[in-house]
Amino acid sequence: MATEVIMPKVDMVMETGTFVEWLKKEGDHVDKGDPLFIISTDKANIEIESPADGILAGLRAKLNDVIPVTEVIAYVLVPGEALPSKAASQPVVSAAVPATTKVVTAVDLAEAVVKASEPGKVRATPLARRMAHELGIDLKQIEGRGPRGRIHKADVLSYQKPQPPVEASSVPAATPAPSVSAPPTISAFVRSSAPIPLPDARRKQVVPLAGARKIIAERIAYSAFTAPHIYLSLRVDMTEAIRLRERVLEPIKVQTGQRVSYTAILVRAVATVLPRHPYLNASLSDGNIILWDDIHLGIATSVEENLIVPVIREAQSRNLGQIVTALADLTDRARNRRLTPGEMMGSTFTISNLGMFGIESFTAIINPPESAILAVGKLIDTPVADEGQIVLRPMMELTVAADHRVADGATVARFLADLKSVLENPYLLI
């Protein structure tokens, strides 16, 4: 029996995937578990494996196709088996279908029955409905580009609300400027139709905003527009953390084969502190704040000009040596594009460390659906006062961005103070 090859759902909020390339050709024999094709998500390019043994046939996807999850893009057939009859009635993703031709399938007829029984019903994903509600957009005005006109979040984000025409007779000759201008709304920014003029400069090249970069842009824009961010920073004296690292460097290398990094020490410190600050290890969903028992720490990692977030699960239960091992394994497989989808989803708090690039301090955008993210700068020898003397100390700036709907400034401040205390007295971490 033919086995369907579908666009997989590798993320809880994923609605579509961007197809990158086939790793096998039409007619190739494949074994279950063989790398079959690559898709691009907001986290990385991911290899998808064959679901069965057999002959690959009916390939329907091509480069940069944006395909809804669960959509069939190929089949794996047993030797001698023909393509299912329904495959012939499905439009081929990689080919142009004449505008005058429409294949009516049983699904189309079922949709027609549903529409007849539910007049005015608009097909849309739950996320698209929520975004449209938050942005004040009527779903009936949006043209869905999903299967059978279903509206996805990308359709909501790209929608431009039509402006009513202004009659010349209704415009006064002169209108005095108001003394105080009302601030523009988020919806105005998202749906603004006024193009921003480009610089008058020679173009080196035009790079399409597509694939992983496009999905990253959509998720980060959604987080920035919908979650009111609050930022708090402080500096930490890392003198004792440096001494700790020097003392455990050799024993942990013997134990794990890996060097202890400052990121590993930070992960251990955050995992120790977060249980005392549950509103920073939380998610906002459907009007409820969900406080997570487990601490799944996402480590923002740059790979091939894309940002991925491999996750150290149940970090609160791991000692420093175990964190060093997990961090080295995830980082190595991330750079070699061998992470599984499950290892890049489900984080409850994220750490973004740009100190190795010389960045002294920065603010980060929350990785939805988390409620906070920690931005880490580089270690800098800084003059500080110590018992009436000016001395140099290795200082590091930490900045937390938190969702103000979930956590207040005092909550974030207590977390940072607690984290500072642990990093400046780090010996209990081992």
C-alpha positions as CSV (number, residue, x, y, z in Angstrom):
1,M,0.0,0.0,0.0
2,A,1.3,3.5,-0.9
3,T,2.7,5.5,2.0
4,E,2.1,9.2,2.0
5,V,5.1,11.6,2.5
6,I,3.8,14.7,4.1
7,M,5.0,18.1,5.2
8,P,5.7,17.4,8.9
9,K,4.8,19.5,11.8
10,V,8.0,20.0,13.7
11,D,6.9,22.9,15.9
12,M,3.8,23.4,18.1
13,V,3.0,26.7,16.3
14,M,4.1,25.6,12.8
15,E,1.4,25.9,10.1
16,T,3.5,25.8,7.0
17,G,7.0,24.6,6.0
18,T,9.3,25.9,3.3
19,F,10.6,23.2,1.0
20,V,14.4,23.3,0.3
21,E,15.4,20.2,-1.7
22,W,14.9,16.6,-2.4
23,L,17.7,14.3,-1.2
24,K,16.3,11.4,-3.4
25,K,15.0,11.4,-7.0
26,E,11.8,10.2,-8.5
27,G,12.0,6.4,-8.8
28,D,14.8,6.0,-6.2
29,H,14.6,3.1,-3.8
30,V,14.5,4.3,-0.2
31,D,14.7,2.6,3.2
32,K,12.7,3.7,6.2
33,G,14.7,6.3,8.0
34,D,16.7,7.5,5.0
35,P,17.1,11.3,4.7
36,L,14.4,12.1,2.1
37,F,14.1,15.9,1.8
38,I,15.0,19.1,3.6
39,I,12.6,21.8,4.9
40,S,13.3,25.2,6.4
41,T,11.7,26.3,9.7
42,D,12.3,29.3,11.9
43,K,14.9,27.3,13.8
44,A,17.0,25.5,11.1
45,N,17.1,23.5,7.9
46,I,15.9,20.0,8.9
47,E,16.3,16.7,7.2
48,I,13.1,14.7,7.1
49,E,13.3,10.9,6.9
50,S,11.5,8.4,4.8
51,P,8.4,7.0,6.5
52,A,8.7,3.6,4.8
53,D,10.7,1.2,2.5
54,G,9.9,1.4,-1.2
55,I,10.1,3.4,-4.4
56,L,9.8,7.2,-4.2
57,A,7.2,8.6,-6.6
58,G,4.9,11.4,-7.2
59,L,7.2,14.2,-6.1
60,R,5.2,17.4,-5.8
61,A,7.4,20.0,-4.1
62,K,10.1,22.3,-5.3
63,L,12.6,24.9,-3.9
64,N,10.9,27.6,-1.8
65,D,7.4,26.2,-2.0
66,V,5.5,27.1,1.2
67,I,3.5,24.0,2.0
68,P,0.8,23.6,4.8
69,V,1.7,20.9,7.4
70,T,0.2,17.4,6.6
71,E,0.0,18.2,2.9
72,V,1.0,15.2,0.8
73,I,4.1,15.9,-1.3
74,A,5.1,12.4,-2.5
75,Y,4.5,8.7,-2.0
76,V,6.6,5.7,-1.2
77,L,5.4,2.7,-3.2
78,V,6.1,-1.0,-3.0
79,P,7.8,-2.3,-6.1
80,G,5.3,-2.6,-9.0
81,E,2.7,-0.4,-7.3
82,A,1.1,2.5,-9.1
83,L,0.4,5.9,-7.7
84,P,-2.9,6.2,-5.9
85,S,-5.7,7.5,-8.0
86,K,-6.2,10.5,-5.8
87,A,-2.6,11.6,-6.5
88,A,-3.6,12.3,-10.1
89,S,-6.4,14.7,-9.0
90,Q,-4.1,16.7,-6.7
91,P,-2.5,19.8,-8.2
92,V,1.2,19.4,-8.6
93,V,3.0,21.9,-6.4
94,S,6.0,22.3,-8.8
95,A,3.9,22.7,-12.0
96,A,1.6,25.4,-13.2
97,V,-2.1,24.6,-13.3
98,P,-4.0,26.3,-16.2
99,A,-6.4,28.9,-14.9
100,T,-9.2,27.4,-16.9
101,T,-8.8,23.9,-15.4
102,K,-10.2,22.9,-12.0
103,V,-10.2,19.4,-10.7
104,V,-13.2,18.9,-8.4
105,T,-12.5,16.3,-5.7
106,A,-14.6,14.7,-3.0
107,V,-12.9,17.1,-0.5
108,D,-14.1,20.1,-2.6
109,L,-17.6,18.8,-2.6
110,A,-17.5,18.2,1.2
111,E,-16.2,21.8,1.6
112,A,-19.1,23.1,-0.5
113,V,-21.6,21.2,1.8
114,V,-20.0,22.7,4.9
115,K,-20.1,26.2,3.5
116,A,-23.7,25.8,2.5
117,S,-24.6,24.6,6.0
118,E,-22.5,27.3,7.7
119,P,-23.0,30.5,5.7
120,G,-20.4,33.1,6.4
121,K,-18.0,30.6,8.0
122,V,-14.4,31.6,7.3
123,R,-11.7,28.9,7.2
124,A,-8.7,29.9,9.3
125,T,-6.2,28.4,11.7
126,P,-6.6,29.1,15.4
127,L,-3.4,31.2,15.4
128,A,-4.6,33.3,12.4
129,R,-8.0,33.9,14.1
130,R,-6.2,35.1,17.3
131,M,-3.8,37.3,15.5
132,A,-6.7,38.8,13.4
133,H,-8.7,39.5,16.6
134,E,-5.7,41.2,18.3
135,L,-5.0,43.3,15.2
136,G,-8.6,44.3,14.6
137,I,-8.9,42.6,11.2
138,D,-12.1,41.1,9.8
139,L,-11.2,37.6,8.6
140,K,-13.8,37.9,5.8
141,Q,-11.6,40.6,4.2
142,I,-8.5,38.4,4.0
143,E,-7.8,36.1,1.0
144,G,-6.5,32.8,2.4
145,R,-3.6,31.1,0.5
146,G,-3.8,27.8,2.3
147,P,-5.6,24.6,1.0
148,R,-9.1,25.5,-0.1
149,G,-8.6,29.1,0.9
150,R,-7.7,28.5,4.5
151,I,-6.3,31.6,6.2
152,H,-2.9,31.2,7.8
153,K,-0.9,33.7,10.0
154,A,1.2,34.8,7.0
155,D,-2.1,35.9,5.3
156,V,-3.0,38.0,8.3
157,L,0.5,39.6,8.6
158,S,0.5,40.5,4.8
159,Y,-3.0,41.9,4.8
160,Q,-3.3,45.6,4.1
161,K,-6.6,47.2,5.3
162,P,-8.2,49.2,2.5
163,Q,-8.6,52.9,3.1
164,P,-11.9,54.6,2.2
165,P,-11.5,57.1,-0.7
166,V,-11.5,60.7,0.3
167,E,-13.7,63.1,-1.7
168,A,-12.1,66.3,-2.7
169,S,-15.1,68.3,-1.6
170,S,-14.9,66.9,1.9
171,V,-11.3,68.1,2.5
172,P,-11.0,71.6,4.0
173,A,-8.6,74.0,2.5
174,A,-6.4,74.0,5.6
175,T,-6.5,71.8,8.6
176,P,-4.7,72.9,11.7
177,A,-2.3,70.3,13.2
178,P,-3.5,68.9,16.5
179,S,-1.6,69.9,19.6
180,V,-1.0,66.3,20.6
181,S,-0.8,63.4,18.1
182,A,-2.3,60.1,19.1
183,P,0.4,57.4,19.1
184,P,0.2,55.0,16.1
185,T,-1.2,51.6,16.9
186,I,0.5,48.2,16.4
187,S,-2.1,47.5,13.7
188,A,-1.1,50.6,11.9
189,F,2.5,49.5,11.8
190,V,1.6,45.9,10.7
191,R,-0.8,46.9,8.0
192,S,0.8,50.2,6.9
193,S,0.6,50.4,3.1
194,A,2.9,53.4,2.8
195,P,6.1,52.2,1.2
196,I,9.4,53.4,2.8
197,P,11.6,54.9,0.0
198,L,14.8,53.0,-0.7
199,P,18.2,54.7,-0.6
200,D,19.5,56.1,-3.9
201,A,22.4,53.7,-4.1
202,R,23.7,51.0,-6.3
203,R,22.4,47.5,-5.5
204,K,24.9,44.7,-4.9
205,Q,22.2,42.1,-5.0
206,V,18.6,41.3,-4.0
207,V,18.1,38.5,-1.5
208,P,14.5,37.2,-1.2
209,L,13.2,37.1,2.4
210,A,12.3,33.5,2.2
211,G,12.8,30.2,4.0
212,A,14.1,30.2,7.6
213,R,14.9,33.9,7.5
214,K,11.3,34.7,6.6
215,I,9.9,32.5,9.3
216,I,12.3,34.0,11.9
217,A,11.2,37.5,10.8
218,E,7.5,36.6,11.2
219,R,8.0,35.1,14.7
220,I,10.2,37.8,16.0
221,A,7.9,40.5,14.6
222,Y,4.9,38.8,16.2
223,S,6.7,38.7,19.5
224,A,7.8,42.3,19.3
225,F,4.3,43.5,18.3
226,T,2.2,41.5,20.7
227,A,4.3,41.1,23.9
228,P,5.1,44.3,25.7
229,H,8.8,43.9,26.5
230,I,10.4,45.2,29.7
231,Y,14.2,45.3,29.9
232,L,16.3,45.3,33.1
233,S,20.2,45.1,33.3
234,L,22.9,44.8,35.9
235,R,26.6,44.0,36.0
236,V,28.1,40.9,37.6
237,D,31.6,40.5,39.1
238,M,32.8,37.2,37.5
239,T,36.0,36.9,39.5
240,E,34.8,33.9,41.5
241,A,33.2,32.3,38.4
242,I,36.5,32.5,36.6
243,R,38.3,30.9,39.5
244,L,35.6,28.2,39.6
245,R,36.1,27.5,35.9
246,E,39.9,27.2,36.3
247,R,39.5,24.8,39.2
248,V,37.0,22.5,37.5
249,L,38.4,22.7,34.0
250,E,40.7,19.7,34.1
251,P,38.5,17.4,36.3
252,I,35.4,18.0,34.0
253,K,37.6,17.5,30.9
254,V,38.8,14.2,32.2
255,Q,35.2,13.3,33.1
256,T,33.4,14.4,29.9
257,G,36.1,15.1,27.3
258,Q,34.8,18.7,27.0
259,R,36.0,22.1,28.2
260,V,33.9,24.1,30.6
261,S,32.6,27.3,28.9
262,Y,31.1,30.3,30.6
263,T,27.9,29.5,28.8
264,A,27.8,26.2,30.7
265,I,28.3,28.0,34.0
266,L,25.5,30.4,33.1
267,V,23.1,27.6,32.2
268,R,23.8,25.9,35.5
269,A,23.3,29.2,37.4
270,V,20.0,30.0,35.6
271,A,18.7,26.5,36.1
272,T,19.5,26.9,39.8
273,V,17.8,30.3,40.2
274,L,14.7,30.0,37.9
275,P,12.7,27.7,40.2
276,R,12.5,30.6,42.7
277,H,11.1,32.9,40.0
278,P,8.3,30.9,38.3
279,Y,6.8,33.8,36.3
280,L,10.0,34.0,34.2
281,N,9.7,30.3,33.4
282,A,6.2,30.6,32.1
283,S,4.0,31.0,29.0
284,L,0.9,33.1,28.2
285,S,-1.8,31.1,26.4
286,D,-5.5,31.8,25.8
287,G,-5.6,34.3,28.6
288,N,-3.9,32.0,31.1
289,I,-0.4,32.1,32.6
290,I,1.1,28.6,32.6
291,L,3.9,28.1,35.1
292,W,6.2,25.3,34.1
293,D,7.7,22.8,36.6
294,D,10.5,21.8,34.3
295,I,13.2,24.2,33.1
296,H,13.9,23.6,29.4
297,L,16.7,26.1,28.6
298,G,17.0,27.2,25.0
299,I,20.5,28.2,23.9
300,A,20.4,30.7,21.0
301,T,22.9,29.5,18.4
302,S,23.9,31.1,15.1
303,V,24.3,28.5,12.3
304,E,24.7,29.4,8.6
305,E,23.4,32.9,9.1
306,N,20.3,31.5,10.8
307,L,19.3,31.4,14.4
308,I,18.4,28.1,16.0
309,V,17.6,27.3,19.7
310,P,18.7,23.8,20.8
311,V,17.1,22.9,24.1
312,I,18.7,21.5,27.3
313,R,15.7,19.7,28.9
314,E,15.2,19.5,32.6
315,A,18.2,21.6,33.2
316,Q,17.3,22.0,36.9
317,S,18.2,18.3,37.4
318,R,21.6,18.4,35.7
319,N,25.0,19.0,37.4
320,L,27.7,21.1,35.7
321,G,29.4,18.1,34.1
322,Q,26.1,17.0,32.5
323,I,25.4,20.5,31.2
324,V,28.8,20.7,29.7
325,T,28.2,17.4,27.9
326,A,24.7,18.3,26.7
327,L,25.8,21.7,25.5
328,A,28.8,20.4,23.5
329,D,26.6,17.6,21.9
330,L,23.8,20.0,20.9
331,T,26.2,22.6,19.6
332,D,28.2,20.1,17.5
333,R,25.1,18.6,16.0
334,A,23.5,22.0,15.3
335,R,26.5,23.0,13.3
336,N,26.4,19.8,11.4
337,R,22.6,20.0,10.8
338,R,21.9,16.8,12.7
339,L,19.5,18.1,15.3
340,T,16.1,16.5,15.5
341,P,13.0,18.7,15.5
342,G,12.2,17.7,19.1
343,E,15.6,19.1,20.2
344,M,14.8,22.6,18.9
345,M,11.3,23.1,20.4
346,G,9.7,23.3,23.8
347,S,12.1,25.7,25.6
348,T,10.7,27.6,28.6
349,F,13.5,30.2,28.9
350,T,16.3,31.2,26.5
351,I,19.9,32.4,27.0
352,S,21.5,34.4,24.2
353,N,25.3,34.9,24.7
354,L,27.0,37.3,22.3
355,G,30.1,37.9,24.5
356,M,32.3,35.8,22.2
357,F,31.6,38.3,19.4
358,G,32.8,41.2,21.6
359,I,29.3,42.5,22.3
360,E,29.4,44.2,25.7
361,S,25.6,44.5,26.2
362,F,22.4,44.1,24.2
363,T,18.7,43.5,24.4
364,A,17.0,40.5,22.9
365,I,13.4,39.8,21.7
366,I,11.5,37.1,23.6
367,N,11.3,33.7,21.9
368,P,7.5,32.9,21.9
369,P,5.7,31.4,23.7
370,E,8.3,32.0,26.5
371,S,7.9,34.9,29.0
372,A,11.6,35.9,29.2
373,I,15.1,35.8,27.6
374,L,18.5,36.5,29.1
375,A,21.0,38.5,27.0
376,V,24.7,38.0,28.0
377,G,27.6,40.4,27.1
378,K,31.4,39.9,27.1
379,L,33.6,39.8,30.2
380,I,35.3,43.3,30.5
381,D,38.0,44.3,33.0
382,T,36.3,47.3,34.6
383,P,37.5,49.7,37.3
384,V,35.4,49.3,40.4
385,A,35.5,50.5,44.0
386,D,36.7,47.9,46.6
387,E,37.1,49.0,50.2
388,G,38.1,52.5,49.2
389,Q,40.4,51.4,46.4
390,I,39.9,51.4,42.6
391,V,40.6,47.9,41.2
392,L,40.0,46.1,37.9
393,R,37.4,43.4,38.0
394,P,36.1,41.1,35.2
395,M,32.5,42.4,34.9
396,M,29.7,41.0,32.7
397,E,26.4,42.7,31.8
398,L,23.2,40.7,31.9
399,T,20.0,42.0,30.5
400,V,16.6,40.3,30.9
401,A,13.7,41.0,28.5
402,A,10.4,39.9,30.0
403,D,6.8,39.9,28.8
404,H,5.2,42.7,31.0
405,R,1.8,40.9,30.8
406,V,3.3,38.0,32.8
407,A,6.0,39.6,34.9
408,D,6.5,43.0,36.5
409,G,9.8,44.9,36.9
410,A,10.2,43.9,40.5
411,T,9.9,40.2,39.5
412,V,12.7,40.6,36.9
413,A,14.8,42.6,39.3
414,R,14.7,39.9,42.0
415,F,15.6,37.3,39.4
416,L,18.6,39.3,38.3
417,A,19.7,40.0,41.8
418,D,19.5,36.3,42.7
419,L,21.4,35.3,39.5
420,K,24.1,37.9,40.4
421,S,24.5,36.5,43.9
422,V,24.9,32.9,42.5
423,L,27.4,33.9,39.9
424,E,29.5,35.9,42.4
425,N,29.4,33.0,44.9
426,P,29.3,30.1,42.4
427,Y,30.8,27.1,44.4
428,L,27.5,25.7,45.3
429,L,26.9,25.1,41.5
430,I,29.1,22.1,41.6
